[in-house]
Amino acid sequence: LKRVTMNHLNSIILEGNITKKAELTQPAEGFKVCRFPLAVNRKTKTPNGEIHEEVSFFDVEAYGKMAESASKWCDKGKGVRVVGRLKQSRWEENNLKRSKVYVIAEHTHLFHVLGYVLVSHG
């Protein structure tokens, strides 16, 4: 028998609209971090033909030069495609274990209202 190993793949692609102007910070470690929230809409049709829309919200983080570019171009309402990976942070608060999953951007593509790519980083 041949042993099969997993690749441990962690990859995500999202397209949606930025819901708040991107914020650039520079923590004590020295690298720049840009954070922005992303809303992703999904439409489905119910068995009786009605259109159902659901919205999911994701917190996105970009680092380094991508963070600098994103802070200039990622404004509320702009469309963006984010290619990246998921990262989970864990902590304890008031004796409760907490966690949050973020999207770490490795590539981003901003879109103009007409669908043309304005800026691509990554």
SERO-4910 file (N, C-alpha, C, O; in steps of 0.05 Angstrom, whole numbers):
BEGIN
 pado doro    nc1    nc2    nc3   cac1   cac2   cac3    cc1    cc2    cc3    oc1    oc2    oc3
  Leu    A     17    -24      0      0      0      0     17     25      0     38     26     14
  Lys    A      9     44    -16     23     70    -17     11     89      3    -14     92      4
  Arg    A     27    102     19     17    121     39     10    148     25     26    158     10
  Val    A    -13    158     31    -23    183     19    -22    204     41    -32    200     63
  Thr    A    -10    227     35     -9    249     54    -27    272     44    -30    276     20
  Met    A    -37    287     63    -54    310     57    -35    334     52    -13    335     63
  Asn    A    -45    353     36    -30    377     31    -35    399     52    -20    418     53
  His    A    -55    395     69    -62    415     90    -68    442     76    -57    462     84
  Leu    A    -85    441     56    -91    465     41   -107    485     57   -127    478     71
  Asn    A   -100    510     56   -114    532     69   -115    555     49    -97    571     47
  Ser    A   -137    556     34   -139    576     12   -168    585     10   -187    569     14
  Ile    A   -172    611      5   -199    622      2   -199    644    -19   -179    659    -22
  Ile    A   -220    645    -35   -224    667    -54   -252    679    -48   -272    665    -47
  Leu    A   -252    705    -44   -277    720    -38   -280    743    -57   -260    757    -63
  Glu    A   -304    749    -66   -310    773    -81   -333    787    -67   -354    774    -62
  Gly    A   -330    812    -62   -352    826    -48   -346    856    -47   -330    867    -62
  Asn    A   -360    870    -29   -358    899    -26   -347    906      1   -354    894     22
  Ile    A   -329    925      1   -317    935     26   -338    951     41   -351    968     29
  Thr    A   -342    945     67   -363    958     82   -354    982     99   -370    996    111
  Lys    A   -327    986    101   -316   1008    117   -288   1014    106   -274    995     99
  Lys    A   -281   1039    106   -254   1047     96   -232   1031    110   -233   1027    135
  Ala    A   -213   1021     95   -191   1006    106   -175   1022    125   -170   1046    122
  Glu    A   -165   1009    147   -149   1022    167   -121   1011    168   -118    987    169
  Leu    A   -101   1029    167    -73   1021    167    -62   1026    195    -65   1048    205
  Thr    A    -48   1006    206    -35   1008    231     -7    997    229     -1    982    210
  Gln    A     10   1005    247     37    994    248     43    986    277     53   1002    293
  Pro    A     38    960    283     43    951    311     73    953    318     90    959    301
  Ala    A     79    948    343    106    951    353    126    933    338    150    939    336
  Glu    A    117    911    326    135    892    312    147    906    287    167    896    277
  Gly    A    135    927    277    146    942    255    134    938    228    138    955    210
  Phe    A    118    917    223    106    913    197     79    927    197     65    929    217
  Lys    A     71    936    173     45    950    170     23    930    166     26    909    153
  Val    A     -1    936    178    -24    919    176    -48    936    167    -52    957    178
  Cys    A    -62    926    147    -86    940    138   -110    921    143   -109    897    135
  Arg    A   -131    932    155   -155    915    160   -179    928    147   -182    953    148
  Phe    A   -196    911    135   -221    921    124   -242    899    124   -235    876    120
  Pro    A   -267    906    129   -289    886    129   -300    883    100   -301    902     85
  Leu    A   -307    858     94   -317    852     67   -344    838     69   -347    819     84
  Ala    A   -364    847     54   -390    835     52   -392    819     26   -386    830      5
  Val    A   -400    794     28   -402    776      5   -431    767      3   -442    755     22
  Asn    A   -444    773    -19   -472    766    -24   -474    740    -39   -457    734    -56
  Arg    A   -495    725    -33   -500    700    -47   -530    698    -52   -546    700    -33
  Lys    A   -538    694    -77   -566    691    -84   -572    662    -92   -556    650   -107
  Thr    A   -593    651    -81   -602    624    -88   -632    626    -94   -646    644    -85
  Lys    A   -642    606   -108   -670    604   -114   -682    581    -97   -672    559    -96
  Thr    A   -704    588    -83   -717    567    -67   -733    548    -85   -737    555   -108
  Pro    A   -741    525    -75   -756    506    -92   -781    518   -104   -790    509   -125
  Asn    A   -793    538    -91   -817    551   -103   -811    574   -121   -829    589   -129
  Gly    A   -785    579   -127   -777    599   -146   -770    626   -135   -763    644   -150
  Glu    A   -772    630   -109   -766    656    -97   -735    659    -95   -721    639    -90
  Ile    A   -726    683    -98   -698    689    -95   -692    694    -66   -705    711    -53
  His    A   -672    680    -55   -664    684    -28   -635    695    -28   -618    684    -42
  Glu    A   -630    716    -13   -603    728    -12   -593    726     16   -606    733     35
  Glu    A   -568    717     18   -554    717     44   -528    733     41   -516    733     20
  Val    A   -521    746     63   -497    762     64   -479    751     86   -488    746    108
  Ser    A   -453    747     79   -433    739     99   -413    761    101   -406    774     81
  Phe    A   -403    766    125   -384    787    130   -357    775    139   -357    756    156
  Phe    A   -335    784    128   -309    774    134   -290    797    141   -292    819    129
  Asp    A   -273    793    161   -252    812    167   -227    804    152   -218    781    154
  Val    A   -215    823    136   -192    818    120   -168    833    130   -171    856    139
  Glu    A   -145    820    130   -120    834    138   -100    831    115    -97    809    103
  Ala    A    -85    852    110    -63    852     91    -38    863    105    -41    879    123
  Tyr    A    -15    854     96     10    861    109     30    874     90     29    869     66
  Gly    A     49    889    100     71    900     85     62    920     63     45    937     68
  Lys    A     74    917     40     68    935     17     38    932      9     26    952      1
  Met    A     27    908     10     -1    905      3    -18    921     23    -39    932     15
  Ala    A    -10    922     48    -25    937     68    -25    967     61    -45    981     63
  Glu    A     -2    977     52      0   1005     45    -18   1011     21    -32   1031     21
  Ser    A    -17    994      0    -34    998    -23    -64    996    -16    -80   1013    -25
  Ala    A    -71    976     -1    -99    972      6   -110    996     22   -133   1003     19
  Ser    A    -93   1007     40   -103   1030     56   -109   1054     38   -126   1071     46
  Lys    A    -96   1056     15   -101   1079     -3   -126   1074    -21   -141   1093    -27
  Trp    A   -131   1049    -29   -151   1043    -49   -176   1030    -39   -197   1031    -52
  Cys    A   -175   1018    -15   -198   1003     -5   -217   1021     10   -215   1024     34
  Asp    A   -236   1033     -4   -256   1050      7   -283   1036      9   -288   1016     -5
  Lys    A   -299   1046     27   -326   1035     30   -341   1034      4   -342   1053    -11
  Gly    A   -354   1011     -2   -370   1007    -26   -355    996    -50   -368    987    -68
  Lys    A   -328    997    -50   -314    987    -73   -314    956    -73   -314    943    -53
  Gly    A   -315    945    -98   -315    917   -101   -286    907   -101   -268    920   -112
  Val    A   -282    884    -89   -255    873    -88   -256    842    -89   -274    829    -79
  Arg    A   -235    830   -101   -231    801    -99   -207    797    -81   -186    809    -86
  Val    A   -210    780    -62   -188    774    -43   -181    744    -46   -198    727    -44
  Val    A   -156    739    -51   -146    712    -51   -127    709    -28   -108    725    -25
  Gly    A   -131    690    -11   -114    688     13   -118    662     28   -124    641     16
  Arg    A   -115    664     54   -117    641     72   -131    649     97   -135    673    103
  Leu    A   -140    629    112   -154    634    137   -134    632    160   -116    616    160
  Lys    A   -138    649    180   -121    648    205   -140    650    229   -158    667    229
  Gln    A   -135    633    248   -152    634    273   -135    645    296   -113    636    301
  Ser    A   -147    664    310   -135    674    335   -151    663    358   -175    661    357
  Arg    A   -137    655    379   -150    645    403   -141    660    428   -117    667    429
  Trp    A   -159    664    446   -153    678    471   -173    670    492   -194    658    487
  Glu    A   -167    678    517   -186    673    539   -194    700    550   -178    718    554
  Glu    A   -220    703    554   -232    728    564   -253    721    585   -272    707    579
  Asn    A   -250    731    609   -269    726    631   -273    696    635   -296    686    637
  Asn    A   -252    681    634   -252    652    638   -267    637    615   -275    614    619
  Leu    A   -271    650    593   -284    638    569   -263    636    547   -249    656    541
  Lys    A   -262    613    534   -244    611    511   -258    623    487   -281    617    480
  Arg    A   -244    641    473   -255    655    450   -237    649    426   -214    642    428
  Ser    A   -248    653    402   -233    651    378   -246    668    356   -270    674    357
  Lys    A   -230    675    336   -240    690    313   -224    682    289   -199    677    290
  Val    A   -237    679    266   -224    672    241   -222    696    223   -242    710    219
  Tyr    A   -198    702    213   -193    724    195   -185    714    168   -177    690    165
  Val    A   -188    731    148   -178    725    121   -152    740    118   -152    765    121
  Ile    A   -130    727    113   -104    740    108   -101    742     78    -99    722     64
  Ala    A   -101    767     68    -99    772     39    -71    766     29    -52    776     39
  Glu    A    -69    750      8    -44    746     -6    -44    760    -33    -23    767    -44
  His    A    -68    763    -45    -72    778    -70    -98    793    -67   -118    782    -57
  Thr    A   -100    817    -77   -125    831    -78   -128    845   -106   -108    853   -118
  His    A   -153    846   -115   -159    859   -141   -183    877   -136   -204    868   -129
  Leu    A   -179    903   -139   -201    922   -136   -215    926   -163   -202    926   -184
  Phe    A   -242    929   -162   -257    932   -186   -270    959   -188   -280    969   -168
  His    A   -271    971   -211   -285    996   -217   -315    989   -219   -322    965   -221
  Val    A   -332   1009   -217   -361   1004   -219   -368    989   -244   -387    972   -243
  Leu    A   -354    993   -266   -361    979   -291   -348    952   -293   -353    938   -313
  Gly    A   -333    944   -273   -322    917   -274   -293    915   -282   -282    893   -283
  Tyr    A   -280    938   -289   -253    937   -297   -234    937   -273   -240    949   -252
  Val    A   -212    923   -275   -193    921   -253   -179    948   -251   -167    958   -271
  Leu    A   -179    960   -227   -164    985   -222   -136    979   -212   -117    989   -223
  Val    A   -135    963   -191   -109    959   -178   -107    929   -171   -127    917   -163
  Ser    A    -84    918   -175    -79    890   -167    -54    889   -151    -33    900   -160
  His    A    -55    878   -127    -31    874   -111    -27    845   -104    -46    829   -104
  Gly    A     -2    839    -97      3    812    -87     21    796   -103     27    773    -96
***
